[in-house]
Amino acid sequence: MTVKFDVDVKVKGSTGGGMKIGELAARAGVSPRAVRYYEQEGLVGAARASNGYRTYGDDDVELVRRVAGLVQAGLPTRLVRVLLDMEEAAERDEPSCPRTVAEMLASELVGIEARLACLHRSRDTIRDFLVRTEHAALLAEAAHAADGGQAADHSSV
């Protein structure tokens, strides 16, 4: 007699699917190594195929993009994990924020504001330099490329 078990494991951010780590990484715009790191940090989860390979679903692409964006913005992974958990709680209409988490967030916010100010100064310096060197058209081209060509081109107006 053979007994078969049907096990359904819910892993954070993963709905299963047949996407392998390389495809997920390519679609999310990160390296497979970054996906493995996010998984190691508990930010992204993967189901496992019978051969042991990680498999991901379409919803994991957006999750990995979000995690990568937060990490690239300078947030530590411990804070990324807290933010993702808070978003999940809010989706379940269970918003809660213990004082220790609120203190950590308030402290991190000071650093985020400082980094934003630095980024704004850098952006303004780059923009001013391009305008002064008669390469302002590159600004419109870069903006057009960044939004996938969706924005109207006002440079010729």
C-alpha positions in Angstrom: 0.0 0.0 0.0 1.3 3.4 -1.0 0.3 6.5 1.0 0.6 9.9 -0.8 0.7 13.2 1.0 -0.4 16.4 -0.5 1.5 19.2 1.3 0.8 22.8 0.6 3.4 25.1 2.3 2.7 28.8 2.4 6.0 30.8 2.1 6.1 34.5 2.5 5.6 36.2 -0.9 5.4 33.0 -2.9 2.4 31.5 -4.6 4.4 28.8 -6.3 4.6 28.6 -10.0 7.2 27.3 -12.4 9.5 30.3 -12.5 13.1 29.6 -11.6 15.4 32.0 -9.9 17.1 33.2 -13.0 13.8 34.1 -14.7 12.6 35.9 -11.5 15.9 37.8 -11.2 15.8 38.9 -14.9 12.1 40.0 -14.7 12.7 41.9 -11.4 16.0 43.5 -12.7 18.3 42.0 -10.0 20.9 39.2 -9.9 20.0 35.6 -8.8 22.5 36.2 -6.0 20.4 39.2 -4.7 17.3 36.9 -4.8 19.1 34.3 -2.7 20.2 37.0 -0.3 16.7 38.3 0.1 15.5 34.8 0.7 18.3 34.2 3.3 17.2 37.4 5.1 13.5 36.2 5.2 12.3 38.9 2.8 11.3 36.6 -0.1 10.3 33.0 0.0 10.4 30.2 -2.5 8.6 27.0 -3.0 10.8 24.0 -3.9 10.3 21.8 -6.9 10.7 18.0 -6.6 14.3 18.4 -7.9 15.0 20.9 -5.1 15.1 24.0 -7.3 13.5 27.2 -6.1 10.3 28.1 -7.9 8.5 31.4 -7.8 5.2 32.9 -8.9 4.4 36.1 -10.8 3.6 38.0 -7.5 7.2 37.4 -6.5 8.5 39.6 -9.3 6.9 42.7 -7.7 8.0 41.7 -4.2 11.6 41.3 -5.3 11.4 44.7 -7.1 10.0 46.3 -4.0 12.7 44.7 -1.7 15.5 45.7 -4.2 14.2 49.2 -4.4 14.1 49.6 -0.6 17.6 48.0 -0.2 19.0 50.2 -3.0 17.5 53.2 -1.3 19.7 52.4 1.7 17.2 50.7 4.0 18.7 47.9 6.1 17.2 44.5 5.5 16.0 44.4 9.1 13.9 47.5 8.4 12.7 46.1 5.0 11.4 43.1 6.8 9.6 45.3 9.4 8.0 47.3 6.6 6.8 44.3 4.7 5.4 42.8 7.8 3.6 46.1 8.6 2.1 46.2 5.1 0.8 42.6 5.4 -0.7 43.5 8.8 -2.4 46.6 7.2 -3.8 44.5 4.4 -5.4 42.2 7.0 -6.7 45.4 8.6 -4.6 44.6 11.7 -2.3 47.6 11.9 -0.1 47.5 15.0 3.2 49.1 15.8 4.8 48.3 19.1 6.8 51.2 20.6 10.1 49.5 19.9 9.3 49.3 16.2 8.0 52.9 16.2 11.3 54.1 17.8 13.3 52.1 15.2 11.2 53.6 12.4 11.5 57.1 13.8 15.3 56.7 14.0 15.6 55.4 10.5 13.4 58.2 9.2 16.0 60.7 10.2 18.6 58.9 8.1 16.2 58.6 5.2 15.5 62.3 5.3 19.3 63.0 5.3 19.9 60.6 2.3 17.0 62.2 0.4 18.5 65.7 1.0 21.8 64.4 -0.3 20.2 62.8 -3.3 18.3 66.0 -4.1 21.5 68.1 -4.0 23.2 65.5 -6.3 20.2 65.6 -8.7 20.3 69.4 -8.8 24.0 69.5 -9.4 23.8 67.0 -12.2 20.8 68.7 -13.8 22.5 72.2 -13.5 25.7 70.8 -15.0 23.9 69.3 -18.0 21.9 72.5 -18.6 25.1 74.6 -18.4 26.9 72.3 -20.8 24.2 72.5 -23.4 23.2 68.9 -22.9 19.7 69.6 -21.5 18.1 67.4 -24.2 19.7 64.4 -22.4 17.5 65.2 -19.4 14.3 64.7 -21.5 15.7 61.6 -23.1 16.6 60.1 -19.8 13.2 60.9 -18.3 11.5 59.5 -21.4 13.5 56.2 -21.2 12.9 56.0 -17.4 9.1 56.1 -17.8 9.1 53.6 -20.7 8.4 56.4 -23.2 5.0 57.1 -21.7 5.4 60.7 -20.8 4.8 63.3 -23.4 8.0 64.9 -24.8 7.8 68.6 -23.9 11.3 69.4 -25.0 10.3 70.4 -28.5 7.4 72.6 -27.3 
